[in-house]
Amino acid sequence: MSSHSTLTSSPSSSNSAFIANDTFLDFRMEIEPSFKAVFKAQKELRQSSEERQEEIMQGWMEMRWEERMSEQDLVAAVVNTQVGRMAGGKVVVEI
């Protein structure tokens, strides 16, 4: 008889385990898309952030390039002015 009671309790516990597993399976099926959506959003945000950072860096590099070219133009103008004055001074001395 004790073997019979074991058989009776065994299916009962396996049924409750099956129900619990089924419940968690449903729970997992509900949560998994949420995690996927979060991961997708994080990936899109990271890509967007990287693209924005590249745009900022590109703008900064262009600005620095323009400043550098402006500085070189200014230096060239000063040098040309000084060379012109020196050449003008030689012409006056030679006359």
mmCIF file as gemmi writes it, N, C-alpha and C atoms, coordinates in Angstrom:
data_model
loop_
_atom_site.group_PDB
_atom_site.id
_atom_site.type_symbol
_atom_site.label_atom_id
_atom_site.label_alt_id
_atom_site.label_comp_id
_atom_site.label_asym_id
_atom_site.label_entity_id
_atom_site.label_seq_id
_atom_site.pdbx_PDB_ins_code
_atom_site.Cartn_x
_atom_site.Cartn_y
_atom_site.Cartn_z
_atom_site.occupancy
_atom_site.B_iso_or_equiv
_atom_site.pdbx_formal_charge
_atom_site.auth_seq_id
_atom_site.auth_asym_id
_atom_site.pdbx_PDB_model_num
ATOM 1 N N . MET Axp A 1 ? 0.797 -1.18 0 1 0 ? 1 A 1
ATOM 2 C CA . MET Axp A 1 ? 0 0 0 1 0 ? 1 A 1
ATOM 3 C C . MET Axp A 1 ? 0.848 1.255 0 1 0 ? 1 A 1
ATOM 4 N N . SER Axp A 2 ? 1.968 1.15 0.659 1 0 ? 2 A 1
ATOM 5 C CA . SER Axp A 2 ? 2.827 2.325 0.682 1 0 ? 2 A 1
ATOM 6 C C . SER Axp A 2 ? 3.356 2.627 -0.717 1 0 ? 2 A 1
ATOM 7 N N . SER Axp A 3 ? 3.566 1.593 -1.52 1 0 ? 3 A 1
ATOM 8 C CA . SER Axp A 3 ? 4.024 1.83 -2.883 1 0 ? 3 A 1
ATOM 9 C C . SER Axp A 3 ? 2.94 2.523 -3.693 1 0 ? 3 A 1
ATOM 10 N N . HIS Axp A 4 ? 1.695 2.214 -3.35 1 0 ? 4 A 1
ATOM 11 C CA . HIS Axp A 4 ? 0.571 2.846 -4.04 1 0 ? 4 A 1
ATOM 12 C C . HIS Axp A 4 ? 0.466 4.314 -3.676 1 0 ? 4 A 1
ATOM 13 N N . SER Axp A 5 ? 0.696 4.646 -2.413 1 0 ? 5 A 1
ATOM 14 C CA . SER Axp A 5 ? 0.628 6.048 -1.993 1 0 ? 5 A 1
ATOM 15 C C . SER Axp A 5 ? 1.774 6.837 -2.617 1 0 ? 5 A 1
ATOM 16 N N . THR Axp A 6 ? 2.905 6.194 -2.818 1 0 ? 6 A 1
ATOM 17 C CA . THR Axp A 6 ? 4.028 6.861 -3.462 1 0 ? 6 A 1
ATOM 18 C C . THR Axp A 6 ? 3.675 7.189 -4.903 1 0 ? 6 A 1
ATOM 19 N N . LEU Axp A 7 ? 2.998 6.267 -5.553 1 0 ? 7 A 1
ATOM 20 C CA . LEU Axp A 7 ? 2.6 6.521 -6.921 1 0 ? 7 A 1
ATOM 21 C C . LEU Axp A 7 ? 1.588 7.65 -6.985 1 0 ? 7 A 1
ATOM 22 N N . THR Axp A 8 ? 0.712 7.702 -6.021 1 0 ? 8 A 1
ATOM 23 C CA . THR Axp A 8 ? -0.301 8.744 -6.013 1 0 ? 8 A 1
ATOM 24 C C . THR Axp A 8 ? 0.32 10.106 -5.763 1 0 ? 8 A 1
ATOM 25 N N . SER Axp A 9 ? 1.261 10.198 -4.837 1 0 ? 9 A 1
ATOM 26 C CA . SER Axp A 9 ? 1.859 11.49 -4.527 1 0 ? 9 A 1
ATOM 27 C C . SER Axp A 9 ? 2.839 11.918 -5.615 1 0 ? 9 A 1
ATOM 28 N N . SER Axp A 10 ? 3.442 10.948 -6.247 1 0 ? 10 A 1
ATOM 29 C CA . SER Axp A 10 ? 4.425 11.259 -7.271 1 0 ? 10 A 1
ATOM 30 C C . SER Axp A 10 ? 3.809 11.999 -8.458 1 0 ? 10 A 1
ATOM 31 N N . PRO Axp A 11 ? 2.702 11.53 -9.038 1 0 ? 11 A 1
ATOM 32 C CA . PRO Axp A 11 ? 2.114 12.287 -10.146 1 0 ? 11 A 1
ATOM 33 C C . PRO Axp A 11 ? 1.648 13.66 -9.697 1 0 ? 11 A 1
ATOM 34 N N . SER Axp A 12 ? 1.194 13.756 -8.48 1 0 ? 12 A 1
ATOM 35 C CA . SER Axp A 12 ? 0.732 15.042 -7.974 1 0 ? 12 A 1
ATOM 36 C C . SER Axp A 12 ? 1.877 16.039 -7.938 1 0 ? 12 A 1
ATOM 37 N N . SER Axp A 13 ? 3.025 15.611 -7.41 1 0 ? 13 A 1
ATOM 38 C CA . SER Axp A 13 ? 4.163 16.523 -7.332 1 0 ? 13 A 1
ATOM 39 C C . SER Axp A 13 ? 4.704 16.82 -8.727 1 0 ? 13 A 1
ATOM 40 N N . SER Axp A 14 ? 4.663 15.831 -9.621 1 0 ? 14 A 1
ATOM 41 C CA . SER Axp A 14 ? 5.146 16.101 -10.975 1 0 ? 14 A 1
ATOM 42 C C . SER Axp A 14 ? 4.196 17.042 -11.708 1 0 ? 14 A 1
ATOM 43 N N . ASN Axp A 15 ? 2.887 16.933 -11.417 1 0 ? 15 A 1
ATOM 44 C CA . ASN Axp A 15 ? 1.933 17.868 -12.024 1 0 ? 15 A 1
ATOM 45 C C . ASN Axp A 15 ? 2.183 19.29 -11.54 1 0 ? 15 A 1
ATOM 46 N N . SER Axp A 16 ? 2.428 19.449 -10.252 1 0 ? 16 A 1
ATOM 47 C CA . SER Axp A 16 ? 2.681 20.792 -9.737 1 0 ? 16 A 1
ATOM 48 C C . SER Axp A 16 ? 3.998 21.333 -10.292 1 0 ? 16 A 1
ATOM 49 N N . ALA Axp A 17 ? 4.987 20.455 -10.459 1 0 ? 17 A 1
ATOM 50 C CA . ALA Axp A 17 ? 6.253 20.885 -11.063 1 0 ? 17 A 1
ATOM 51 C C . ALA Axp A 17 ? 6.021 21.275 -12.515 1 0 ? 17 A 1
ATOM 52 N N . PHE Axp A 18 ? 5.196 20.515 -13.213 1 0 ? 18 A 1
ATOM 53 C CA . PHE Axp A 18 ? 4.891 20.839 -14.607 1 0 ? 18 A 1
ATOM 54 C C . PHE Axp A 18 ? 4.18 22.19 -14.705 1 0 ? 18 A 1
ATOM 55 N N . ILE Axp A 19 ? 3.231 22.411 -13.794 1 0 ? 19 A 1
ATOM 56 C CA . ILE Axp A 19 ? 2.505 23.682 -13.786 1 0 ? 19 A 1
ATOM 57 C C . ILE Axp A 19 ? 3.467 24.83 -13.484 1 0 ? 19 A 1
ATOM 58 N N . ALA Axp A 20 ? 4.353 24.616 -12.518 1 0 ? 20 A 1
ATOM 59 C CA . ALA Axp A 20 ? 5.329 25.658 -12.177 1 0 ? 20 A 1
ATOM 60 C C . ALA Axp A 20 ? 6.24 25.932 -13.361 1 0 ? 20 A 1
ATOM 61 N N . ASN Axp A 21 ? 6.729 24.876 -14.008 1 0 ? 21 A 1
ATOM 62 C CA . ASN Axp A 21 ? 7.596 25.07 -15.171 1 0 ? 21 A 1
ATOM 63 C C . ASN Axp A 21 ? 6.856 25.78 -16.291 1 0 ? 21 A 1
ATOM 64 N N . ASP Axp A 22 ? 5.604 25.407 -16.5 1 0 ? 22 A 1
ATOM 65 C CA . ASP Axp A 22 ? 4.796 26.039 -17.531 1 0 ? 22 A 1
ATOM 66 C C . ASP Axp A 22 ? 4.597 27.527 -17.21 1 0 ? 22 A 1
ATOM 67 N N . THR Axp A 23 ? 4.353 27.824 -15.942 1 0 ? 23 A 1
ATOM 68 C CA . THR Axp A 23 ? 4.177 29.221 -15.525 1 0 ? 23 A 1
ATOM 69 C C . THR Axp A 23 ? 5.444 30.016 -15.774 1 0 ? 23 A 1
ATOM 70 N N . PHE Axp A 24 ? 6.58 29.461 -15.391 1 0 ? 24 A 1
ATOM 71 C CA . PHE Axp A 24 ? 7.844 30.165 -15.612 1 0 ? 24 A 1
ATOM 72 C C . PHE Axp A 24 ? 8.157 30.277 -17.101 1 0 ? 24 A 1
ATOM 73 N N . LEU Axp A 25 ? 7.781 29.263 -17.866 1 0 ? 25 A 1
ATOM 74 C CA . LEU Axp A 25 ? 8 29.313 -19.302 1 0 ? 25 A 1
ATOM 75 C C . LEU Axp A 25 ? 7.21 30.469 -19.903 1 0 ? 25 A 1
ATOM 76 N N . ASP Axp A 26 ? 5.953 30.61 -19.499 1 0 ? 26 A 1
ATOM 77 C CA . ASP Axp A 26 ? 5.151 31.734 -19.975 1 0 ? 26 A 1
ATOM 78 C C . ASP Axp A 26 ? 5.771 33.056 -19.54 1 0 ? 26 A 1
ATOM 79 N N . PHE Axp A 27 ? 6.232 33.1 -18.315 1 0 ? 27 A 1
ATOM 80 C CA . PHE Axp A 27 ? 6.862 34.311 -17.785 1 0 ? 27 A 1
ATOM 81 C C . PHE Axp A 27 ? 8.1 34.65 -18.611 1 0 ? 27 A 1
ATOM 82 N N . ARG Axp A 28 ? 8.895 33.627 -18.913 1 0 ? 28 A 1
ATOM 83 C CA . ARG Axp A 28 ? 10.112 33.819 -19.728 1 0 ? 28 A 1
ATOM 84 C C . ARG Axp A 28 ? 9.735 34.318 -21.115 1 0 ? 28 A 1
ATOM 85 N N . MET Axp A 29 ? 8.671 33.771 -21.679 1 0 ? 29 A 1
ATOM 86 C CA . MET Axp A 29 ? 8.257 34.174 -23.018 1 0 ? 29 A 1
ATOM 87 C C . MET Axp A 29 ? 7.794 35.631 -23.028 1 0 ? 29 A 1
ATOM 88 N N . GLU Axp A 30 ? 7.256 36.096 -21.905 1 0 ? 30 A 1
ATOM 89 C CA . GLU Axp A 30 ? 6.839 37.495 -21.818 1 0 ? 30 A 1
ATOM 90 C C . GLU Axp A 30 ? 8.036 38.409 -21.615 1 0 ? 30 A 1
ATOM 91 N N . ILE Axp A 31 ? 9 37.985 -20.84 1 0 ? 31 A 1
ATOM 92 C CA . ILE Axp A 31 ? 10.154 38.825 -20.497 1 0 ? 31 A 1
ATOM 93 C C . ILE Axp A 31 ? 11.17 38.866 -21.629 1 0 ? 31 A 1
ATOM 94 N N . GLU Axp A 32 ? 11.376 37.766 -22.3 1 0 ? 32 A 1
ATOM 95 C CA . GLU Axp A 32 ? 12.412 37.681 -23.326 1 0 ? 32 A 1
ATOM 96 C C . GLU Axp A 32 ? 12.269 38.78 -24.386 1 0 ? 32 A 1
ATOM 97 N N . PRO Axp A 33 ? 11.075 39.03 -24.94 1 0 ? 33 A 1
ATOM 98 C CA . PRO Axp A 33 ? 10.954 40.131 -25.912 1 0 ? 33 A 1
ATOM 99 C C . PRO Axp A 33 ? 11.284 41.488 -25.285 1 0 ? 33 A 1
ATOM 100 N N . SER Axp A 34 ? 10.978 41.643 -24.003 1 0 ? 34 A 1
ATOM 101 C CA . SER Axp A 34 ? 11.305 42.897 -23.335 1 0 ? 34 A 1
ATOM 102 C C . SER Axp A 34 ? 12.807 43.094 -23.277 1 0 ? 34 A 1
ATOM 103 N N . PHE Axp A 35 ? 13.541 42.036 -22.936 1 0 ? 35 A 1
ATOM 104 C CA . PHE Axp A 35 ? 15 42.126 -22.907 1 0 ? 35 A 1
ATOM 105 C C . PHE Axp A 35 ? 15.544 42.398 -24.298 1 0 ? 35 A 1
ATOM 106 N N . LYS Axp A 36 ? 14.974 41.719 -25.288 1 0 ? 36 A 1
ATOM 107 C CA . LYS Axp A 36 ? 15.421 41.948 -26.657 1 0 ? 36 A 1
ATOM 108 C C . LYS Axp A 36 ? 15.169 43.399 -27.059 1 0 ? 36 A 1
ATOM 109 N N . ALA Axp A 37 ? 14.027 43.94 -26.672 1 0 ? 37 A 1
ATOM 110 C CA . ALA Axp A 37 ? 13.718 45.329 -26.991 1 0 ? 37 A 1
ATOM 111 C C . ALA Axp A 37 ? 14.693 46.274 -26.289 1 0 ? 37 A 1
ATOM 112 N N . VAL Axp A 38 ? 15.038 45.969 -25.046 1 0 ? 38 A 1
ATOM 113 C CA . VAL Axp A 38 ? 15.997 46.793 -24.302 1 0 ? 38 A 1
ATOM 114 C C . VAL Axp A 38 ? 17.362 46.724 -24.966 1 0 ? 38 A 1
ATOM 115 N N . PHE Axp A 39 ? 17.813 45.525 -25.311 1 0 ? 39 A 1
ATOM 116 C CA . PHE Axp A 39 ? 19.116 45.37 -25.96 1 0 ? 39 A 1
ATOM 117 C C . PHE Axp A 39 ? 19.142 46.079 -27.303 1 0 ? 39 A 1
ATOM 118 N N . LYS Axp A 40 ? 18.045 45.982 -28.036 1 0 ? 40 A 1
ATOM 119 C CA . LYS Axp A 40 ? 17.971 46.656 -29.335 1 0 ? 40 A 1
ATOM 120 C C . LYS Axp A 40 ? 18.032 48.168 -29.143 1 0 ? 40 A 1
ATOM 121 N N . ALA Axp A 41 ? 17.299 48.675 -28.169 1 0 ? 41 A 1
ATOM 122 C CA . ALA Axp A 41 ? 17.31 50.112 -27.896 1 0 ? 41 A 1
ATOM 123 C C . ALA Axp A 41 ? 18.7 50.573 -27.458 1 0 ? 41 A 1
ATOM 124 N N . GLN Axp A 42 ? 19.37 49.78 -26.637 1 0 ? 42 A 1
ATOM 125 C CA . GLN Axp A 42 ? 20.731 50.123 -26.206 1 0 ? 42 A 1
ATOM 126 C C . GLN Axp A 42 ? 21.677 50.159 -27.4 1 0 ? 42 A 1
ATOM 127 N N . LYS Axp A 43 ? 21.544 49.186 -28.287 1 0 ? 43 A 1
ATOM 128 C CA . LYS Axp A 43 ? 22.404 49.139 -29.469 1 0 ? 43 A 1
ATOM 129 C C . LYS Axp A 43 ? 22.155 50.358 -30.353 1 0 ? 43 A 1
ATOM 130 N N . GLU Axp A 44 ? 20.883 50.688 -30.569 1 0 ? 44 A 1
ATOM 131 C CA . GLU Axp A 44 ? 20.552 51.846 -31.39 1 0 ? 44 A 1
ATOM 132 C C . GLU Axp A 44 ? 21.055 53.138 -30.743 1 0 ? 44 A 1
ATOM 133 N N . LEU Axp A 45 ? 20.929 53.236 -29.436 1 0 ? 45 A 1
ATOM 134 C CA . LEU Axp A 45 ? 21.409 54.415 -28.723 1 0 ? 45 A 1
ATOM 135 C C . LEU Axp A 45 ? 22.924 54.529 -28.836 1 0 ? 45 A 1
ATOM 136 N N . ARG Axp A 46 ? 23.619 53.4 -28.69 1 0 ? 46 A 1
ATOM 137 C CA . ARG Axp A 46 ? 25.081 53.404 -28.802 1 0 ? 46 A 1
ATOM 138 C C . ARG Axp A 46 ? 25.5 53.82 -30.207 1 0 ? 46 A 1
ATOM 139 N N . GLN Axp A 47 ? 24.831 53.273 -31.222 1 0 ? 47 A 1
ATOM 140 C CA . GLN Axp A 47 ? 25.151 53.637 -32.603 1 0 ? 47 A 1
ATOM 141 C C . GLN Axp A 47 ? 24.87 55.114 -32.842 1 0 ? 47 A 1
ATOM 142 N N . SER Axp A 48 ? 23.736 55.582 -32.347 1 0 ? 48 A 1
ATOM 143 C CA . SER Axp A 48 ? 23.375 56.986 -32.498 1 0 ? 48 A 1
ATOM 144 C C . SER Axp A 48 ? 24.394 57.877 -31.794 1 0 ? 48 A 1
ATOM 145 N N . SER Axp A 49 ? 24.807 57.464 -30.613 1 0 ? 49 A 1
ATOM 146 C CA . SER Axp A 49 ? 25.792 58.226 -29.849 1 0 ? 49 A 1
ATOM 147 C C . SER Axp A 49 ? 27.131 58.26 -30.576 1 0 ? 49 A 1
ATOM 148 N N . GLU Axp A 50 ? 27.544 57.113 -31.129 1 0 ? 50 A 1
ATOM 149 C CA . GLU Axp A 50 ? 28.801 57.053 -31.877 1 0 ? 50 A 1
ATOM 150 C C . GLU Axp A 50 ? 28.735 57.933 -33.117 1 0 ? 50 A 1
ATOM 151 N N . GLU Axp A 51 ? 27.591 57.906 -33.814 1 0 ? 51 A 1
ATOM 152 C CA . GLU Axp A 51 ? 27.434 58.744 -35.003 1 0 ? 51 A 1
ATOM 153 C C . GLU Axp A 51 ? 27.483 60.222 -34.624 1 0 ? 51 A 1
ATOM 154 N N . ARG Axp A 52 ? 26.821 60.57 -33.539 1 0 ? 52 A 1
ATOM 155 C CA . ARG Axp A 52 ? 26.817 61.967 -33.078 1 0 ? 52 A 1
ATOM 156 C C . ARG Axp A 52 ? 28.227 62.39 -32.689 1 0 ? 52 A 1
ATOM 157 N N . GLN Axp A 53 ? 28.953 61.511 -32.022 1 0 ? 53 A 1
ATOM 158 C CA . GLN Axp A 53 ? 30.327 61.82 -31.62 1 0 ? 53 A 1
ATOM 159 C C . GLN Axp A 53 ? 31.206 62.02 -32.859 1 0 ? 53 A 1
ATOM 160 N N . GLU Axp A 54 ? 31.002 61.198 -33.884 1 0 ? 54 A 1
ATOM 161 C CA . GLU Axp A 54 ? 31.759 61.364 -35.128 1 0 ? 54 A 1
ATOM 162 C C . GLU Axp A 54 ? 31.435 62.703 -35.788 1 0 ? 54 A 1
ATOM 163 N N . GLU Axp A 55 ? 30.15 63.089 -35.775 1 0 ? 55 A 1
ATOM 164 C CA . GLU Axp A 55 ? 29.755 64.375 -36.348 1 0 ? 55 A 1
ATOM 165 C C . GLU Axp A 55 ? 30.414 65.527 -35.595 1 0 ? 55 A 1
ATOM 166 N N . ILE Axp A 56 ? 30.415 65.442 -34.279 1 0 ? 56 A 1
ATOM 167 C CA . ILE Axp A 56 ? 31.038 66.487 -33.462 1 0 ? 56 A 1
ATOM 168 C C . ILE Axp A 56 ? 32.534 66.551 -33.755 1 0 ? 56 A 1
ATOM 169 N N . MET Axp A 57 ? 33.178 65.39 -33.82 1 0 ? 57 A 1
ATOM 170 C CA . MET Axp A 57 ? 34.615 65.34 -34.095 1 0 ? 57 A 1
ATOM 171 C C . MET Axp A 57 ? 34.915 65.898 -35.479 1 0 ? 57 A 1
ATOM 172 N N . GLN Axp A 58 ? 34.095 65.553 -36.464 1 0 ? 58 A 1
ATOM 173 C CA . GLN Axp A 58 ? 34.288 66.046 -37.828 1 0 ? 58 A 1
ATOM 174 C C . GLN Axp A 58 ? 34.155 67.571 -37.851 1 0 ? 58 A 1
ATOM 175 N N . GLY Axp A 59 ? 33.147 68.101 -37.175 1 0 ? 59 A 1
ATOM 176 C CA . GLY Axp A 59 ? 32.965 69.552 -37.098 1 0 ? 59 A 1
ATOM 177 C C . GLY Axp A 59 ? 34.15 70.23 -36.425 1 0 ? 59 A 1
ATOM 178 N N . TRP Axp A 60 ? 34.624 69.62 -35.351 1 0 ? 60 A 1
ATOM 179 C CA . TRP Axp A 60 ? 35.767 70.185 -34.629 1 0 ? 60 A 1
ATOM 180 C C . TRP Axp A 60 ? 37.003 70.173 -35.516 1 0 ? 60 A 1
ATOM 181 N N . MET Axp A 61 ? 37.227 69.064 -36.236 1 0 ? 61 A 1
ATOM 182 C CA . MET Axp A 61 ? 38.391 68.971 -37.111 1 0 ? 61 A 1
ATOM 183 C C . MET Axp A 61 ? 38.321 70.01 -38.228 1 0 ? 61 A 1
ATOM 184 N N . GLU Axp A 62 ? 37.132 70.197 -38.797 1 0 ? 62 A 1
ATOM 185 C CA . GLU Axp A 62 ? 36.974 71.209 -39.844 1 0 ? 62 A 1
ATOM 186 C C . GLU Axp A 62 ? 37.24 72.608 -39.296 1 0 ? 62 A 1
ATOM 187 N N . MET Axp A 63 ? 36.736 72.888 -38.108 1 0 ? 63 A 1
ATOM 188 C CA . MET Axp A 63 ? 36.958 74.19 -37.492 1 0 ? 63 A 1
ATOM 189 C C . MET Axp A 63 ? 38.448 74.41 -37.234 1 0 ? 63 A 1
ATOM 190 N N . ARG Axp A 64 ? 39.112 73.389 -36.678 1 0 ? 64 A 1
ATOM 191 C CA . ARG Axp A 64 ? 40.56 73.493 -36.421 1 0 ? 64 A 1
ATOM 192 C C . ARG Axp A 64 ? 41.324 73.687 -37.715 1 0 ? 64 A 1
ATOM 193 N N . TRP Axp A 65 ? 40.918 72.981 -38.786 1 0 ? 65 A 1
ATOM 194 C CA . TRP Axp A 65 ? 41.573 73.115 -40.082 1 0 ? 65 A 1
ATOM 195 C C . TRP Axp A 65 ? 41.425 74.546 -40.589 1 0 ? 65 A 1
ATOM 196 N N . GLU Axp A 66 ? 40.236 75.101 -40.494 1 0 ? 66 A 1
ATOM 197 C CA . GLU Axp A 66 ? 40.003 76.477 -40.943 1 0 ? 66 A 1
ATOM 198 C C . GLU Axp A 66 ? 40.832 77.457 -40.116 1 0 ? 66 A 1
ATOM 199 N N . GLU Axp A 67 ? 40.907 77.235 -38.802 1 0 ? 67 A 1
ATOM 200 C CA . GLU Axp A 67 ? 41.735 78.094 -37.953 1 0 ? 67 A 1
ATOM 201 C C . GLU Axp A 67 ? 43.198 78.001 -38.364 1 0 ? 67 A 1
ATOM 202 N N . ARG Axp A 68 ? 43.643 76.794 -38.625 1 0 ? 68 A 1
ATOM 203 C CA . ARG Axp A 68 ? 45.047 76.568 -39.014 1 0 ? 68 A 1
ATOM 204 C C . ARG Axp A 68 ? 45.353 77.26 -40.341 1 0 ? 68 A 1
ATOM 205 N N . MET Axp A 69 ? 44.452 77.13 -41.296 1 0 ? 69 A 1
ATOM 206 C CA . MET Axp A 69 ? 44.647 77.774 -42.592 1 0 ? 69 A 1
ATOM 207 C C . MET Axp A 69 ? 44.621 79.299 -42.442 1 0 ? 69 A 1
ATOM 208 N N . SER Axp A 70 ? 43.747 79.788 -41.591 1 0 ? 70 A 1
ATOM 209 C CA . SER Axp A 70 ? 43.674 81.227 -41.328 1 0 ? 70 A 1
ATOM 210 C C . SER Axp A 70 ? 44.965 81.724 -40.695 1 0 ? 70 A 1
ATOM 211 N N . GLU Axp A 71 ? 45.499 80.964 -39.743 1 0 ? 71 A 1
ATOM 212 C CA . GLU Axp A 71 ? 46.777 81.328 -39.113 1 0 ? 71 A 1
ATOM 213 C C . GLU Axp A 71 ? 47.899 81.335 -40.147 1 0 ? 71 A 1
ATOM 214 N N . GLN Axp A 72 ? 47.923 80.345 -41.021 1 0 ? 72 A 1
ATOM 215 C CA . GLN Axp A 72 ? 48.965 80.297 -42.05 1 0 ? 72 A 1
ATOM 216 C C . GLN Axp A 72 ? 48.833 81.467 -43.018 1 0 ? 72 A 1
ATOM 217 N N . ASP Axp A 73 ? 47.582 81.816 -43.375 1 0 ? 73 A 1
ATOM 218 C CA . ASP Axp A 73 ? 47.372 82.972 -44.247 1 0 ? 73 A 1
ATOM 219 C C . ASP Axp A 73 ? 47.862 84.249 -43.575 1 0 ? 73 A 1
ATOM 220 N N . LEU Axp A 74 ? 47.6 84.377 -42.276 1 0 ? 74 A 1
ATOM 221 C CA . LEU Axp A 74 ? 48.031 85.552 -41.524 1 0 ? 74 A 1
ATOM 222 C C . LEU Axp A 74 ? 49.56 85.616 -41.464 1 0 ? 74 A 1
ATOM 223 N N . VAL Axp A 75 ? 50.194 84.493 -41.184 1 0 ? 75 A 1
ATOM 224 C CA . VAL Axp A 75 ? 51.665 84.438 -41.141 1 0 ? 75 A 1
ATOM 225 C C . VAL Axp A 75 ? 52.237 84.784 -42.518 1 0 ? 75 A 1
ATOM 226 N N . ALA Axp A 76 ? 51.655 84.234 -43.57 1 0 ? 76 A 1
ATOM 227 C CA . ALA Axp A 76 ? 52.125 84.518 -44.931 1 0 ? 76 A 1
ATOM 228 C C . ALA Axp A 76 ? 51.978 86.007 -45.243 1 0 ? 76 A 1
ATOM 229 N N . ALA Axp A 77 ? 50.888 86.631 -44.826 1 0 ? 77 A 1
ATOM 230 C CA . ALA Axp A 77 ? 50.691 88.062 -45.073 1 0 ? 77 A 1
ATOM 231 C C . ALA Axp A 77 ? 51.73 88.892 -44.324 1 0 ? 77 A 1
ATOM 232 N N . VAL Axp A 78 ? 52.016 88.541 -43.073 1 0 ? 78 A 1
ATOM 233 C CA . VAL Axp A 78 ? 53.019 89.265 -42.286 1 0 ? 78 A 1
ATOM 234 C C . VAL Axp A 78 ? 54.395 89.1 -42.92 1 0 ? 78 A 1
ATOM 235 N N . VAL Axp A 79 ? 54.737 87.886 -43.306 1 0 ? 79 A 1
ATOM 236 C CA . VAL Axp A 79 ? 56.041 87.631 -43.935 1 0 ? 79 A 1
ATOM 237 C C . VAL Axp A 79 ? 56.141 88.392 -45.251 1 0 ? 79 A 1
ATOM 238 N N . ASN Axp A 80 ? 55.099 88.362 -46.06 1 0 ? 80 A 1
ATOM 239 C CA . ASN Axp A 80 ? 55.115 89.075 -47.335 1 0 ? 80 A 1
ATOM 240 C C . ASN Axp A 80 ? 55.272 90.585 -47.119 1 0 ? 80 A 1
ATOM 241 N N . THR Axp A 81 ? 54.605 91.108 -46.105 1 0 ? 81 A 1
ATOM 242 C CA . THR Axp A 81 ? 54.722 92.536 -45.789 1 0 ? 81 A 1
ATOM 243 C C . THR Axp A 81 ? 56.155 92.866 -45.386 1 0 ? 81 A 1
ATOM 244 N N . GLN Axp A 82 ? 56.744 92.046 -44.532 1 0 ? 82 A 1
ATOM 245 C CA . GLN Axp A 82 ? 58.128 92.285 -44.096 1 0 ? 82 A 1
ATOM 246 C C . GLN Axp A 82 ? 59.106 92.149 -45.251 1 0 ? 82 A 1
ATOM 247 N N . VAL Axp A 83 ? 58.895 91.151 -46.099 1 0 ? 83 A 1
ATOM 248 C CA . VAL Axp A 83 ? 59.763 90.969 -47.266 1 0 ? 83 A 1
ATOM 249 C C . VAL Axp A 83 ? 59.627 92.183 -48.184 1 0 ? 83 A 1
ATOM 250 N N . GLY Axp A 84 ? 58.407 92.659 -48.345 1 0 ? 84 A 1
ATOM 251 C CA . GLY Axp A 84 ? 58.18 93.856 -49.165 1 0 ? 84 A 1
ATOM 252 C C . GLY Axp A 84 ? 58.887 95.072 -48.592 1 0 ? 84 A 1
ATOM 253 N N . ARG Axp A 85 ? 58.831 95.256 -47.296 1 0 ? 85 A 1
ATOM 254 C CA . ARG Axp A 85 ? 59.517 96.387 -46.648 1 0 ? 85 A 1
ATOM 255 C C . ARG Axp A 85 ? 61.02 96.259 -46.812 1 0 ? 85 A 1
ATOM 256 N N . MET Axp A 86 ? 61.54 95.038 -46.614 1 0 ? 86 A 1
ATOM 257 C CA . MET Axp A 86 ? 62.98 94.828 -46.754 1 0 ? 86 A 1
ATOM 258 C C . MET Axp A 86 ? 63.418 95.097 -48.193 1 0 ? 86 A 1
ATOM 259 N N . ALA Axp A 87 ? 62.631 94.631 -49.147 1 0 ? 87 A 1
ATOM 260 C CA . ALA Axp A 87 ? 62.966 94.868 -50.553 1 0 ? 87 A 1
ATOM 261 C C . ALA Axp A 87 ? 62.879 96.358 -50.869 1 0 ? 87 A 1
ATOM 262 N N . GLY Axp A 88 ? 61.873 97.015 -50.329 1 0 ? 88 A 1
ATOM 263 C CA . GLY Axp A 88 ? 61.733 98.47 -50.533 1 0 ? 88 A 1
ATOM 264 C C . GLY Axp A 88 ? 62.9 99.23 -49.925 1 0 ? 88 A 1
ATOM 265 N N . GLY Axp A 89 ? 63.372 98.782 -48.762 1 0 ? 89 A 1
ATOM 266 C CA . GLY Axp A 89 ? 64.521 99.416 -48.108 1 0 ? 89 A 1
ATOM 267 C C . GLY Axp A 89 ? 65.778 99.236 -48.929 1 0 ? 89 A 1
ATOM 268 N N . LYS Axp A 90 ? 65.977 98.072 -49.561 1 0 ? 90 A 1
ATOM 269 C CA . LYS Axp A 90 ? 67.161 97.837 -50.399 1 0 ? 90 A 1
ATOM 270 C C . LYS Axp A 90 ? 67.129 98.727 -51.626 1 0 ? 90 A 1
ATOM 271 N N . VAL Axp A 91 ? 65.94 98.879 -52.185 1 0 ? 91 A 1
ATOM 272 C CA . VAL Axp A 91 ? 65.805 99.712 -53.385 1 0 ? 91 A 1
ATOM 273 C C . VAL Axp A 91 ? 66.183 101.146 -53.048 1 0 ? 91 A 1
ATOM 274 N N . VAL Axp A 92 ? 65.75 101.635 -51.884 1 0 ? 92 A 1
ATOM 275 C CA . VAL Axp A 92 ? 66.05 103.001 -51.488 1 0 ? 92 A 1
ATOM 276 C C . VAL Axp A 92 ? 67.544 103.143 -51.239 1 0 ? 92 A 1
ATOM 277 N N . VAL Axp A 93 ? 68.162 102.168 -50.598 1 0 ? 93 A 1
ATOM 278 C CA . VAL Axp A 93 ? 69.588 102.208 -50.31 1 0 ? 93 A 1
ATOM 279 C C . VAL Axp A 93 ? 70.391 102.195 -51.612 1 0 ? 93 A 1
ATOM 280 N N . GLU Axp A 94 ? 69.982 101.403 -52.572 1 0 ? 94 A 1
ATOM 281 C CA . GLU Axp A 94 ? 70.703 101.289 -53.827 1 0 ? 94 A 1
ATOM 282 C C . GLU Axp A 94 ? 70.563 102.547 -54.665 1 0 ? 94 A 1
ATOM 283 N N . ILE Axp A 95 ? 69.518 103.277 -54.549 1 0 ? 95 A 1
ATOM 284 C CA . ILE Axp A 95 ? 69.323 104.481 -55.338 1 0 ? 95 A 1
ATOM 285 C C . ILE Axp A 95 ? 70.218 105.532 -54.768 1 0 ? 95 A 1
